């Protein structure tokens, strides 16, 4: 009987991971095409940039609200609601006729998207009672595959189909995810669990786990922000490369980092399961510092490749360990901690990208000293508090 229950829980983990793939594909697909689509609808450059960034602006507070609501309304319900709003958003993207209507859709899309990760990863933790780490790594691998698939194929698909048909395709895919989230709990006889209030004592008890989880994802995404925000300016001004060449180099950098990180996510889940969390965190933070620090010393093509490979190790380690720490808490507070994890994920890029853009106009390559020092300080903090980390909460 117990073996059958474990088998059902493993099935749920894979189904939730597939739903996560579906739930992220639209966001990753639209990253590179939303600004051109805004221009297609008549927006000027400033309006197109604002509309593209509006998703992150709305998603930060929406993630906090989602975390508070999650345990009151239920995680499966919030997951379904997020997918429903995503589906409606795809329909409205298709129907958008000017920049104002498109901006409204971006707000709705951000609200729906902010519900998916916290509810999904909280459910993963609940149904990974054998060990949370492998479940988390599976979930993150599916998300990484979705990001890679969406970002690598979006330009080609739009060039073949045009803007409008893309939203029909994405709506169909999201509809399948919504149908799965609706049918699976009933098919597997899963009961919804809610928690009416947050126990402050539990937040204190699992505070080290939660703080480290939020800190690691924040530091990692500050690094991302510096890569996408300031690094292009360095390549243009120092190496005097044309903008098209720089765009290709940044795309290659992110592509290499993402693809190599996927098998490393499996490795980090295995290591955490075997109680080697310290090694995963030390490796993740040290490679992050090295990846950014090397760009301070040199900006050659070889350095570019080495930095992207080092960053892939950091992504593979920290994406899993930060998520594991954020949800490896009492089930009563997972809604809040997973939502904070997502909030600081978005906030890291929101701070890192514009800050690096400003610093690159003053210091050029030296701007990478700041995120490098932040990564080193985070590593030092972890070494001080690592004995307070609680493993594998039931």
Steps between C-alpha positions, in 0.01 A plus 500: 500500500780740593690413181186573295462837673863590425441404135197730482697785655781456246241512222362824643851651508551427128153628411559821695837540329334461160239759599787729603657454156169600342448789742842653429513447123285805426710736712832374362363508146381860530818642655663574167189577293280713726688822424486446120130408536439828684672685213283301258192637682624859472711556813812715483833377643438635851147357514618162371770484769250593771248238382773233493609588856145534632480126563781512758367819659162336566634150578702617804202610717275237339737224616474619861120506480500153342703366792253641752195372311642159414452334834159657549343393169712187438801439277326294233233769470760775469691297240181461294415868535848596380466278193152637428630858514793401276258349248281812505814711455594310182153568360529868588853523354346378176220758522723793607475785252712782647772557766248579776307176454831309487613660827176385666565144380857511638360586844252211488768262373735598784230438761429154359865411459582603857269226630661208317847458650411541872200267479683246283818478707302488827307202365826338388635526855182347641507202264876439534486351847763239407741789446427858403826560308442260204146634458627858496775417248247330269272804520787743427628288209159521332494877555852537356401292196196722454710817519749358250228379263306826512794737467678299227196444276297820540668704227485213249135418572394865472687537171312197364154563648484870582401645837128419523509122431768459768252600770251240374772233525603610851137516610446141385808380692396684818148362463645148515682592821181639649312183411770289666486709819122459506482126437805361682394579861162335441648204313757432774255585781712786636353716774565875509677621815468854633658689791299791632780692670877530498675379815773753578678244717549278195651790306753543781570126521568466127636852459850391393363277222268772373757781517770298321256388230393858431857635524649248255239554229527878547879498462483268197249721321691818582780331306257429214396864508861614459547263205191613307506864612859623514713239325373593150618858559845371598527292182389792284729760656811294583507258206319743266270225376182581304167466684395197292820314590456588868141371498623171354777471762262566790254248357778243469617574856154444646433199276823323601441573868141374492562181302803386703319578826217252431691174573674678788159562659451124519845466657429768760171332594685171548773665709248678724310172542829342614543782756766690304312831501811683623697388195220605264473848652876558521546386140206710379608823669871462420434436129260796492770725647758358257269536200443869570847574635677370189312757290660774709845377399443427131226527235647279226291238319671220695418675828142535377473122452672416831272740686187346347615148595573609858159666516335177381647319802369775726153480344491122531595514867322811628169466314442167672657575839326838539163348411564202727581729792196720436253207505682277750291653778175416676213453255311776680744769382606361160261732323673806643858377459452379141335831407789694655740282300325598177477866604875531559568306180324775303636775724859389437473564127290813556784646711800348324412592140445877539776534762753329273384711206576812702832371638615387155471858379749604771727208588467260204653161591560598862124492558521121551690555824170580676308175427822302553537644850130437571543132405811470721322662797204263450739205508657632821156542658405144406817361658410680824137377523516164317471297822155651557358357176223242553502203259205322339196623691207258497 
